[in-house]
Amino acid sequence: MTYVVTGATGPFGRLAIQSLLRRGVPAGQIRGLGRQLDKAADLGVEIRHVEYEDPESLRHAFEGASRVLFVSGSEVGRRAEQHANVVAALVEAGVELVAYTSILNAPASAMALAEEHRATEKVLTESGLRTVFLRNGWYYEVYTAQLATYLEHGVAGAAGDGLISAAARADYAEAAAVALTGEAEQDVYELAAEVFTLATLAEEVAKASGQPVEYVPLTPERYREVLIANGLPEGIADFVVDIDRGIAAGSLETTSEDLAKLLGRPPVTLREALAQ
Ligand SMILES: NC(=O)c1ccc[n+]([C@@H]2O[C@H](COP(=O)([O-])OP(=O)(O)OC[C@H]3O[C@@H](n4cnc5c(N)ncnc54)[C@H](OP(=O)(O)O)[C@@H]3O)[C@@H](O)[C@H]2O)c1
């Protein structure tokens, strides 16, 4: 059995490989893929170079692979094509199972970000491969990375009272390792630990820090202006505003308990993540 994890040079793939090792998969049966190989050199497993736009590298990367954790790539706008190349290589390699990290509510999501995930799910479904869709909600880390800004300026955004379903990246990665190693009971998992609004997030940051933290609700137009005034290129600002519009429209809402079920324990809470 050879387990292959794409994106092994990023935090998610790294955590997933560490989970596989903790779950008793021998290091010799794990292969990680990425471009900046030095970032994964300390993992103690084989790391191969792959470039999603290079079919030859894909062929070499998936040679002999049995089960593959396909961590979505990070080059937004180029991923539909890149992911289709990955799927073609998975078919050629004849892999037994592919678990793909998709987005929460992929089929119905109003976010532009969901389009590439929908396209990838479609290609995977049409490939005939046995697939598991791990539809991840937001990472808490998207927010905890901004704590300094929150403490200085409050939590600003255009998500209104929209619900955000999120979890710790490490919990999503562990769930991915469980799905990859076990006999996955479902083909689709909608994954999140907690559901909160930006207003609740501000309250929780205030509690964790002992400092007052305000929620500053903005219109999408005003949020765009603020982002651009703070140095974001227009295209990125549009992308960020579109995410909040999607949250306001309910694209990140779920009541699913799939994450706790896969983990076999309660997932890390937002409060615990903020405390860390
Ligand atoms: N749900 C959320 O809140 C959320 C937040 C952020 C990201 N994500 C998604 O989750 C994924 C994993 O998260 P992460 O934090 O580990 O992201 P990340 O640090 O951006 O890692 C992306 C990984 O994909 C690899 N990659 C990207 N483009 C590639 C290409 N063309 N060919 C080969 N490899 C390529 C990168 O390789 P190199 O580093 O070696 O170049 C890296 O290993 C992201 O890619 C994104 O799709 C979700």
The ligand as an ORCA input file, in Angstrom:
! r2SCAN-3c Opt
* xyz 0 1
  N     -10.634     26.185      4.153
  C      -9.805     27.198      4.341
  O     -10.017     28.080      5.202
  C      -8.568     27.259      3.518
  C      -7.622     28.250      3.776
  C      -6.472     28.259      3.020
  C      -6.298     27.294      2.032
  N      -7.225     26.346      1.804
  C      -7.050     25.276      0.791
  O      -6.389     24.185      1.423
  C      -5.184     23.862      0.716
  C      -4.124     23.406      1.668
  O      -3.920     24.374      2.666
  P      -2.476     24.865      3.058
  O      -2.677     25.799      4.190
  O      -1.540     23.701      3.238
  O      -2.093     25.685      1.718
  P      -0.697     26.120      1.059
  O       0.318     26.438      2.110
  O      -1.003     27.186      0.089
  O      -0.221     24.789      0.322
  C      -0.545     24.505     -0.994
  C       0.234     23.259     -1.415
  O      -0.090     22.971     -2.774
  C       1.125     22.883     -3.528
  N       0.881     23.398     -4.879
  C       0.207     24.518     -5.213
  N       0.210     24.677     -6.547
  C       0.896     23.613     -7.062
  C       1.255     23.216     -8.377
  N       0.925     23.958     -9.432
  N       1.953     22.077     -8.534
  C       2.306     21.331     -7.459
  N       2.008     21.655     -6.176
  C       1.313     22.791     -5.988
  C       2.118     23.752     -2.791
  O       3.434     23.372     -3.133
  P       4.745     24.303     -2.847
  O       4.498     25.023     -1.526
  O       5.860     23.299     -2.727
  O       4.881     25.242     -3.973
  C       1.751     23.449     -1.329
  O       2.332     22.234     -0.916
  C      -4.861     25.145     -0.051
  O      -4.083     24.866     -1.164
  C      -6.243     25.675     -0.402
  O      -6.757     25.023     -1.544
  C      -8.356     26.308      2.541
*
